[in-house]
Amino acid sequence: MADELGKSWYTKYRPATMEEYSGPKIKDIVSKRFTKRSNMPHVIMIHGSRGCGKTTFARIISKYYLCQNPAEDGTPCEECEMCQSINEILIGGESSQVECPGVTELDATIMNGKEAIQEVLDEALQSPIYSDFKVLIVDECHMISNAGQNSMLKIIEDIPSHLVVIFATTDPQKVLQTIKSRCQLTLEARKQSVKDMADRLMQISQMEGLTVSKEALEIIARKGNRVPRECINLLEGIAKTYDGEVTVDNVREHLGGVSSELYMEYFTAANKSLSAILIFIKKLKTEDVKLNEFVSGLMAFALDSMYIKHGISLEDYPVDYVKAVKELFDIYGSSDFDMLLQILEYLSNNLTAEDEAKNELLLTTTAMRISKIQLLANGLAKEQSEAITENKISLYEHSQKLKVNNADLAEQMKMDVTPADLSESFDGVTQVINTQGLLDSIQLPKIDIAEEEEDNTQNMRMSLGNEIDEFFDNV
């Protein structure tokens, strides 16, 4: 159509009603909260990642307040002057800086100072002429200065009955807590799954008369990180570049990067043999794959595989892809993945932009380490326990050796001593005879045998400990 010449597909296919809007949880809340006027909030905050439809939601929900002929369940009629103005100017328009009756949009990335905010608020405080409400949409509200946020706080603390403020932000943590606490409704715009995003791309493809494959659309959904704006823009770019042919080959050629199949080949070769690794590296060079680009994608592939292996967010991946990854990584346990990520981190940290020979060597040695990943993981886990065991054995053997040496030494010290031997060493020594009954007149102190044995045992321990210390000091 002539009036749509040059209009981006993201704008052309932007949801115009809550039924078209993605996000079942949000739609469910709206269907319950916006049925009666008395339940409709005056201050709303919607947050989520970039391009997930926060501003679109704010524009759609503004019709619930401004529609002149709403249905019994509160949904806009889509036919009255107010609904058509919002659809044509805000939802279907290319620019967000166009005035629409009843709705004011404030882009906080541009207008975020106190004076600019106060000027917008002064206008919003004036009673509406053509409707019951005025809707103020504050996009990227976290960009507003603290002084500006405090100005808004004064308004929403005692908000006029005709005013509705809708905050949209990618970073709610930077919004003043006092503002967040006064929001009567807080919603989160979440990303769609890969399947849901691919289904939406399929709908657009059919309306545009494209030739597409489901796998190609799933690749676009993953590459666009499941963000509607990014994915639809990618689809448009590929379709217009390849004359409406959106195939896997065209998508990969347009996006660049490395296919998942190539990474599976790398891991398969790594777990096969050195010759398989070398053949694979040669293939990369022959196909002129940049090693830096390959390694960057290798990290993402490993992380995706880890999620799939542990059954997390499987809905984000095609069924055939999940099955192939599970089969490939079936041999790896949790400790193996720990080691794998360390190996890949080392590869990433040591990659260079200039030395291709070094990069080739790193990629080869990384594959060889991956082939030994279980040995490496087990080795690190057992290293400390084995060292402790070896130390215990060594100390025990040394103590046994000391016992043998002490016994030999005591045996050597035994000898028979005669009076003649003593007289040679000591003068005036005479032999005592007739000693029978001599000790009866001597009063000996009582000796606690148990205490004496304890003293002897303690002395032996100290002696053994000193000998062990002396042994290690001389090692």
C-alpha positions as CSV (number, residue, x, y, z in Angstrom):
1,M,0.0,0.0,0.0
2,A,1.2,3.5,-0.9
3,D,0.6,4.9,2.6
4,E,2.9,2.2,4.1
5,L,5.8,2.9,1.8
6,G,9.0,2.8,3.9
7,K,7.2,1.8,7.1
8,S,9.3,-0.6,9.2
9,W,7.7,-4.0,9.7
10,Y,8.1,-3.6,13.5
11,T,5.8,-0.6,13.3
12,K,3.6,-2.1,10.7
13,Y,3.0,-5.3,12.8
14,R,3.1,-3.7,16.3
15,P,0.2,-5.0,18.4
16,A,-2.7,-2.6,18.5
17,T,-4.9,-4.5,21.0
18,M,-4.4,-6.4,24.2
19,E,-5.5,-9.6,22.3
20,E,-2.6,-9.2,19.9
21,Y,-0.1,-8.3,22.7
22,S,2.3,-11.1,23.8
23,G,2.5,-12.0,27.5
24,P,-0.4,-14.1,28.9
25,K,0.2,-13.0,32.5
26,I,-0.1,-9.3,31.6
27,K,-3.2,-10.0,29.5
28,D,-4.8,-11.9,32.4
29,I,-4.2,-9.1,34.8
30,V,-5.6,-6.5,32.4
31,S,-8.7,-8.6,31.8
32,K,-9.4,-8.6,35.6
33,R,-8.2,-5.2,36.6
34,F,-9.6,-3.1,33.8
35,T,-13.2,-4.4,33.7
36,K,-14.5,-1.8,36.1
37,R,-13.5,1.9,36.1
38,S,-13.3,1.8,39.9
39,N,-10.5,-0.8,39.8
40,M,-8.4,0.9,37.2
41,P,-5.1,2.2,38.6
42,H,-3.9,5.8,38.3
43,V,-0.2,5.0,38.6
44,I,1.3,2.1,36.7
45,M,4.9,0.8,36.2
46,I,5.9,-1.7,33.6
47,H,9.5,-2.9,33.4
48,G,11.5,-5.3,31.3
49,S,14.3,-5.6,28.9
50,R,14.7,-3.4,25.8
51,G,12.3,-4.0,22.9
52,C,9.9,-6.2,24.9
53,G,6.8,-4.0,24.3
54,K,6.7,-1.8,27.4
55,T,5.8,1.4,25.4
56,T,3.4,-0.6,23.2
57,F,1.6,-1.8,26.3
58,A,1.3,1.8,27.7
59,R,-0.2,3.0,24.4
60,I,-2.7,0.1,24.2
61,I,-3.7,0.5,27.8
62,S,-4.3,4.2,27.3
63,K,-7.3,3.3,25.1
64,Y,-8.9,1.7,28.2
65,Y,-9.0,5.1,29.8
66,L,-9.8,7.3,26.7
67,C,-12.1,5.1,24.7
68,Q,-15.5,6.8,24.2
69,N,-17.5,3.6,23.8
70,P,-15.9,0.8,25.8
71,A,-17.4,-2.7,25.9
72,E,-19.0,-4.1,29.0
73,D,-15.7,-5.9,29.9
74,G,-13.8,-2.6,29.6
75,T,-12.1,-3.3,26.3
76,P,-11.8,-0.4,23.9
77,C,-14.1,-0.2,20.9
78,E,-11.2,0.5,18.4
79,E,-13.7,2.7,16.4
80,C,-14.2,5.9,18.3
81,E,-12.1,9.0,17.5
82,M,-9.9,8.6,20.6
83,C,-9.1,4.9,19.8
84,Q,-8.4,5.7,16.1
85,S,-6.1,8.6,17.1
86,I,-4.0,6.4,19.4
87,N,-3.9,3.6,16.8
88,E,-2.8,5.9,13.9
89,I,-0.6,8.3,15.7
90,L,1.0,6.4,18.5
91,I,0.8,2.7,17.6
92,G,1.0,2.9,13.9
93,G,3.2,6.0,13.6
94,E,7.0,6.0,13.1
95,S,7.7,8.8,15.5
96,S,7.1,8.8,19.3
97,Q,7.4,12.6,19.4
98,V,4.0,13.3,17.8
99,E,1.1,14.7,19.9
100,C,-2.0,12.6,20.4
101,P,-5.2,13.9,22.0
102,G,-5.4,12.8,25.6
103,V,-1.9,11.2,25.6
104,T,1.4,12.8,26.4
105,E,4.6,10.8,25.9
106,L,7.8,11.9,27.7
107,D,11.1,10.4,26.6
108,A,13.3,10.6,29.6
109,T,16.4,9.9,27.6
110,I,15.9,13.4,26.2
111,M,13.9,15.3,28.8
112,N,15.0,14.3,32.3
113,G,15.8,17.6,34.1
114,K,13.7,19.1,36.8
115,E,12.5,22.1,34.7
116,A,11.5,19.9,31.7
117,I,9.6,17.5,34.0
118,Q,7.9,20.3,35.8
119,E,6.7,21.8,32.5
120,V,5.2,18.5,31.4
121,L,3.5,18.1,34.8
122,D,2.0,21.6,34.8
123,E,0.3,20.8,31.5
124,A,-0.8,17.3,32.8
125,L,-2.4,18.9,35.9
126,Q,-4.9,20.9,33.8
127,S,-8.3,19.2,33.4
128,P,-9.0,17.5,30.1
129,I,-11.4,19.1,27.6
130,Y,-12.4,16.2,25.3
131,S,-12.2,13.2,27.6
132,D,-12.4,12.1,31.2
133,F,-8.7,11.4,31.6
134,K,-5.3,12.5,30.6
135,V,-2.6,9.8,30.2
136,L,1.1,10.6,30.8
137,I,3.5,7.9,29.5
138,V,7.0,8.3,30.9
139,D,9.4,6.2,28.9
140,E,12.8,5.2,30.4
141,C,11.8,6.9,33.6
142,H,14.9,5.7,35.4
143,M,16.8,8.4,33.4
144,I,15.1,11.2,35.1
145,S,17.2,13.1,37.6
146,N,16.5,12.7,41.3
147,A,15.2,16.2,41.4
148,G,12.9,15.5,38.5
149,Q,11.7,12.2,40.1
150,N,10.9,14.1,43.3
151,S,8.8,16.5,41.3
152,M,6.8,13.6,39.9
153,L,6.5,12.1,43.4
154,K,4.7,15.2,44.6
155,I,2.1,14.7,41.9
156,I,1.5,10.9,42.3
157,E,1.3,11.2,46.1
158,D,-2.0,12.9,45.7
159,I,-2.8,12.4,42.0
160,P,-5.7,14.2,40.4
161,S,-8.7,12.1,39.5
162,H,-8.3,12.8,35.8
163,L,-4.6,11.9,35.5
164,V,-3.1,8.5,34.7
165,V,0.7,8.1,34.9
166,I,2.4,5.1,33.2
167,F,6.1,4.6,34.0
168,A,8.1,2.4,31.6
169,T,11.7,1.4,32.4
170,T,14.4,-1.1,31.6
171,D,16.1,-0.5,35.0
172,P,13.5,-0.2,37.9
173,Q,16.4,-0.3,40.4
174,K,17.3,3.3,39.5
175,V,13.8,4.6,40.1
176,L,13.3,6.1,43.6
177,Q,11.7,3.6,46.0
178,T,9.2,6.3,47.0
179,I,7.9,6.4,43.5
180,K,7.8,2.6,43.1
181,S,5.9,2.2,46.4
182,R,3.2,4.5,45.1
183,C,2.6,2.6,41.9
184,Q,-0.8,0.9,42.1
185,L,0.0,-1.7,39.5
186,T,3.5,-3.1,38.6
187,L,4.0,-5.4,35.6
188,E,6.9,-7.1,34.0
189,A,7.2,-7.4,30.2
190,R,9.1,-10.7,29.7
191,K,10.7,-12.2,26.6
192,Q,8.8,-14.7,24.6
193,S,10.1,-18.3,24.1
194,V,12.0,-19.1,20.9
195,K,9.0,-21.1,19.7
196,D,6.5,-18.2,20.4
197,M,8.8,-15.7,18.8
198,A,9.2,-17.9,15.7
199,D,5.5,-18.4,15.5
200,R,5.0,-14.6,15.5
201,L,7.7,-14.3,12.7
202,M,5.8,-17.0,10.8
203,Q,2.6,-14.9,11.0
204,I,4.4,-11.8,9.6
205,S,6.1,-13.9,6.9
206,Q,2.7,-15.2,5.7
207,M,1.3,-11.7,5.6
208,E,4.3,-10.6,3.6
209,G,4.2,-13.6,1.3
210,L,7.7,-14.8,2.1
211,T,9.2,-18.2,1.5
212,V,10.5,-19.3,4.9
213,S,11.5,-22.4,6.9
214,K,10.7,-22.9,10.6
215,E,14.3,-23.6,11.4
216,A,15.4,-20.3,9.8
217,L,12.9,-18.4,11.9
218,E,14.1,-20.1,15.1
219,I,17.6,-19.0,14.3
220,I,16.4,-15.4,13.9
221,A,14.5,-15.7,17.2
222,R,17.6,-16.8,19.0
223,K,19.9,-14.3,17.3
224,G,17.5,-11.5,18.2
225,N,17.5,-12.7,21.8
226,R,13.7,-13.2,21.6
227,V,13.2,-9.4,21.6
228,P,10.3,-8.6,19.2
229,R,11.9,-5.4,17.8
230,E,15.2,-7.1,17.1
231,C,13.7,-10.3,15.6
232,I,11.2,-8.5,13.3
233,N,13.9,-6.1,12.1
234,L,16.2,-9.1,11.3
235,L,13.4,-10.8,9.5
236,E,12.8,-7.7,7.4
237,G,16.4,-7.2,6.6
238,I,16.9,-10.8,5.5
239,A,13.7,-10.9,3.4
240,K,14.5,-7.7,1.6
241,T,18.1,-8.8,1.0
242,Y,17.3,-12.2,-0.5
243,D,14.1,-11.4,-2.4
244,G,11.7,-12.9,0.1
245,E,13.7,-16.1,0.6
246,V,14.3,-16.7,4.3
247,T,16.2,-20.0,4.4
248,V,18.7,-21.3,6.8
249,D,21.6,-20.6,4.5
250,N,20.4,-17.1,3.8
251,V,20.0,-16.4,7.5
252,R,23.4,-17.6,8.3
253,E,25.0,-15.7,5.5
254,H,23.3,-12.5,6.5
255,L,23.9,-12.9,10.2
256,G,27.4,-14.2,9.9
257,G,28.7,-16.2,12.8
258,V,29.2,-20.0,13.1
259,S,26.5,-22.6,13.0
260,S,25.7,-24.8,16.0
261,E,26.5,-27.9,13.8
262,L,30.1,-26.7,13.5
263,Y,30.5,-26.6,17.3
264,M,29.0,-30.0,17.6
265,E,31.6,-31.2,15.0
266,Y,34.3,-29.6,17.2
267,F,33.3,-31.4,20.3
268,T,32.8,-34.7,18.4
269,A,36.4,-34.4,17.0
270,A,37.8,-33.5,20.4
271,N,36.3,-36.7,21.9
272,K,37.5,-38.8,19.0
273,S,41.2,-38.5,18.3
274,L,44.0,-36.0,17.6
275,S,43.8,-36.7,13.9
276,A,40.1,-35.8,14.0
277,I,40.9,-32.6,15.8
278,L,43.6,-31.6,13.2
279,I,41.2,-32.4,10.3
280,F,38.5,-30.2,11.9
281,I,41.0,-27.3,12.4
282,K,42.0,-27.6,8.8
283,K,38.3,-27.4,7.8
284,L,38.0,-24.1,9.7
285,K,41.0,-22.7,7.8
286,T,39.7,-24.0,4.5
287,E,36.3,-22.4,5.0
288,D,38.0,-19.2,6.1
289,V,36.2,-19.2,9.5
290,K,37.7,-16.5,11.8
291,L,39.0,-18.2,14.9
292,N,38.1,-15.2,17.2
293,E,34.5,-15.4,15.9
294,F,34.5,-19.2,16.3
295,V,35.7,-19.0,19.9
296,S,33.2,-16.3,20.8
297,G,30.3,-18.5,19.6
298,L,31.9,-21.6,21.3
299,M,31.4,-20.0,24.7
300,A,27.7,-19.3,24.0
301,F,27.3,-22.9,22.6
302,A,28.8,-24.4,25.8
303,L,26.6,-22.3,28.0
304,D,23.5,-23.2,26.0
305,S,24.5,-26.9,26.2
306,M,24.9,-26.7,29.9
307,Y,21.3,-25.4,30.3
308,I,20.0,-28.1,28.0
309,K,22.0,-30.8,29.8
310,H,20.3,-29.8,33.1
311,G,16.8,-29.4,31.6
312,I,16.6,-25.6,32.0
313,S,14.6,-23.4,29.6
314,L,14.3,-26.2,27.1
315,E,11.4,-24.3,25.4
316,D,13.9,-21.8,24.1
317,Y,15.5,-24.4,21.8
318,P,14.1,-26.6,18.9
319,V,13.3,-30.1,19.9
320,D,15.8,-31.7,17.4
321,Y,18.5,-29.3,18.7
322,V,17.9,-30.3,22.3
323,K,18.0,-34.0,21.4
324,A,21.4,-33.6,19.5
325,V,23.0,-31.6,22.4
326,K,21.8,-34.1,25.0
327,E,23.4,-36.9,23.0
328,L,26.6,-35.0,22.5
329,F,27.0,-34.1,26.2
330,D,25.6,-37.3,27.7
331,I,29.2,-38.2,28.8
332,Y,29.6,-35.1,30.9
333,G,28.6,-34.6,34.5
334,S,28.4,-31.4,36.6
335,S,32.1,-31.5,37.6
336,D,33.0,-32.0,33.9
337,F,31.1,-28.9,33.0
338,D,33.0,-27.0,35.7
339,M,36.2,-28.1,34.1
340,L,35.0,-27.4,30.6
341,L,34.1,-23.8,31.4
342,Q,37.5,-23.3,33.0
343,I,39.2,-24.7,29.8
344,L,37.1,-22.4,27.6
345,E,37.8,-19.4,29.8
346,Y,41.5,-20.0,29.5
347,L,41.1,-20.2,25.7
348,S,39.2,-16.9,25.6
349,N,41.6,-15.1,27.9
350,N,44.7,-16.1,25.8
351,L,43.2,-15.6,22.3
352,T,44.9,-12.8,20.3
353,A,43.8,-10.6,17.5
354,E,47.1,-10.8,15.6
355,D,48.7,-14.2,16.0
356,E,46.6,-16.7,14.0
357,A,49.2,-19.5,14.6
358,K,48.9,-19.0,18.3
359,N,45.1,-19.1,18.1
360,E,45.3,-22.3,16.0
361,L,47.5,-23.8,18.7
362,L,45.2,-22.7,21.5
363,L,42.1,-24.2,19.7
364,T,44.0,-27.5,19.1
365,T,45.2,-27.8,22.7
366,T,41.8,-26.9,24.0
367,A,40.3,-29.8,22.0
368,M,42.9,-32.1,23.5
369,R,42.0,-30.9,27.0
370,I,38.4,-31.5,26.3
371,S,39.2,-35.1,25.3
372,K,40.7,-35.5,28.8
373,I,38.2,-33.5,30.7
374,Q,37.1,-36.3,33.0
375,L,40.7,-37.1,34.0
376,L,41.3,-33.4,34.7
377,A,38.1,-33.1,36.7
378,N,38.8,-36.2,38.7
379,G,42.5,-35.3,39.2
380,L,41.6,-31.9,40.8
381,A,39.0,-33.5,43.0
382,K,41.3,-36.2,44.4
383,E,44.5,-34.3,44.6
384,Q,44.0,-33.0,48.1
385,S,42.7,-36.2,49.6
386,E,45.5,-38.2,48.1
387,A,48.1,-35.8,49.5
388,I,46.6,-36.1,53.0
389,T,46.6,-39.9,52.8
390,E,50.2,-39.9,51.6
391,N,51.2,-37.7,54.6
392,K,49.5,-39.9,57.1
393,I,51.2,-43.0,55.7
394,S,54.6,-41.2,55.7
395,L,54.2,-40.2,59.4
396,Y,53.1,-43.7,60.4
397,E,56.1,-45.3,58.7
398,H,58.5,-42.8,60.3
399,S,57.0,-43.4,63.8
400,Q,57.4,-47.2,63.3
401,K,61.0,-46.6,62.3
402,L,61.6,-44.5,65.4
403,K,60.3,-47.3,67.6
404,V,62.7,-49.8,66.1
405,N,65.6,-47.5,66.5
406,N,64.8,-46.8,70.1
407,A,64.5,-50.5,70.9
408,D,67.9,-51.1,69.3
409,L,69.4,-48.3,71.2
410,A,68.1,-49.6,74.5
411,E,69.4,-53.1,73.8
412,Q,72.9,-51.7,73.1
413,M,72.9,-49.8,76.4
414,K,72.3,-53.0,78.4
415,M,75.5,-54.4,80.1
416,D,76.6,-56.2,83.2
417,V,78.5,-54.0,85.7
418,T,80.9,-55.5,88.3
419,P,82.5,-54.0,91.4
420,A,85.8,-54.0,89.6
421,D,84.4,-51.9,86.8
422,L,83.0,-49.4,89.2
423,S,86.3,-49.1,91.2
424,E,88.1,-48.2,88.0
425,S,85.8,-45.3,87.5
426,F,85.1,-44.2,91.1
427,D,87.6,-43.9,94.0
428,G,86.8,-45.3,97.4
429,V,84.0,-47.6,96.2
430,T,83.5,-50.7,98.4
431,Q,81.2,-53.6,98.1
432,V,78.3,-53.7,100.6
433,I,77.6,-57.2,102.2
434,N,75.2,-58.6,104.7
435,T,72.4,-56.3,103.5
436,Q,69.5,-58.5,104.6
437,G,66.9,-56.4,106.5
438,L,68.7,-53.1,105.7
439,L,65.8,-51.5,104.0
440,D,63.3,-52.4,106.7
441,S,64.3,-49.4,108.8
442,I,64.0,-47.0,105.9
443,Q,60.6,-45.2,105.5
444,L,59.9,-44.9,101.7
445,P,57.4,-42.4,100.4
446,K,54.2,-43.8,98.9
447,I,54.2,-43.7,95.1
448,D,51.1,-43.5,93.0
449,I,51.8,-46.1,90.4
450,A,49.1,-44.8,88.0
451,E,50.5,-41.3,88.2
452,E,54.1,-42.6,87.7
453,E,52.9,-44.5,84.6
454,E,51.2,-41.4,83.2
455,D,54.3,-39.4,83.7
456,N,56.4,-42.0,81.9
457,T,53.9,-42.1,79.1
458,Q,53.9,-38.3,78.8
459,N,57.7,-38.3,78.8
460,M,57.7,-40.9,76.0
461,R,55.3,-38.8,73.9
462,M,57.4,-35.7,74.3
463,S,60.5,-37.6,73.4
464,L,58.9,-39.1,70.3
465,G,57.5,-35.7,69.3
466,N,60.9,-34.1,69.6
467,E,62.5,-36.8,67.5
468,I,59.8,-36.4,64.8
469,D,60.4,-32.6,64.8
470,E,64.1,-33.1,64.6
471,F,63.7,-35.5,61.7
472,F,61.6,-33.1,59.6
473,D,63.9,-30.2,60.4
474,N,66.8,-32.2,58.9
475,V,64.9,-33.2,55.8
